[in-house]
Amino acid sequence: MHTREKILKAAAEMIAEDVTTTLSVRAVAARAGVSTGSLRFHFPTQRALQDEVLTRIYEHFIPGDPIRDPSRPARDRLVECLRQVLAPAGVGTEARQAWATMYQNFIAAEPTEQVRAAYQAFDRTSARRVEYWLSVLADEGVLRAGDRTLQARFLMTVLNGLALERALPSGHSVLHAETETLYTAVDAVLEPGAP
């Protein structure tokens, strides 16, 4: 196995064992049995390593991911991907039940180390998925320059607000308003005029 593949395999195993793990250069190099210099040769930054690992993981588990269809406009693809995050929450009764579960598990519960770790694992997994989508768009040159982690956090905050809105009583079309909000959020992270 080539060094690059050994590094990627070690990093993927670390994520599989603990989704909250941070892929530090030293830890991944030690796990792969390579020097940190060798790791840096193949992946000059921690971000480059993380992006490649996430790309491989998501290509394996979600082979038809809409973010990878360059025949469609980037903003439409990103909105569709963000909708995938919202879909499991449902609308109305389903959304209220999802929020009730979230409240019971993470807000009403005593914030023990176990509760914190469980929430952080959930949050980190969601953020990594959004960061992956943004990395694909960055590679295409349509993502605004800036801190990708912050951009992902912004989009996650929008998604959390929309998920909550799905649970609240409304007199208007939630899905119509949601679509407008998603496009506004996506336009904030894409280059102006991005297709």
Steps between C-alpha positions, in 0.01 A plus 500: 500500500636841406571754772214730393252212521635389838446853632144519364416155637632592845306829505176327387543236772546773761176668391316166492610429859412847630312753286606779737869438439722774368731380228824633642809452286689315774215265588425409139869457415551274802193294412616465138856416603651788303695810598326835540721628219371230271143583594566870434649413162172339393270734696664840562219609735268335747212638288634322187511170689152544645355600162644194326383261773149645501485492121584131501255419780211687339573366151481151648182547705319751278614424144221704338552807721353798307797721593711302251278575197676793328234507227272675752553847649707497820237687700227248407724208592590650838136579580404143412774366727391724788144373453636147561595613850152640562306209349521256794345759734178508299242776532231568761448209740817319387707816546350563846584144605856538371543824696345344811753218480785747448377706796473196729838361403713813487326798664287366787758234588773585748800607289720209602816414311313215330220735383757753377695232313185361338389843381848595379520175301162572340592863430845416364362235265249749357763773468741265322236417244437869427876567491535220245243663273678832535835339418357368172379850412835649606674261259269629226596860587147612586530523881585839650842525658488469875497257787315193376427386855333834571304479175381150596406622849296782341312255277444263794354789702262577213402131483435490876275805470311349206457169683352688795276701268366171357382409851325830572139575399493704181242670284717496187676244287797393708668333204472812281651722770762233569606496135546878497704482821720218372580688179580815698735303728667322206550832320686626810768231467530476120692739280274772359365388166586134563294275278 
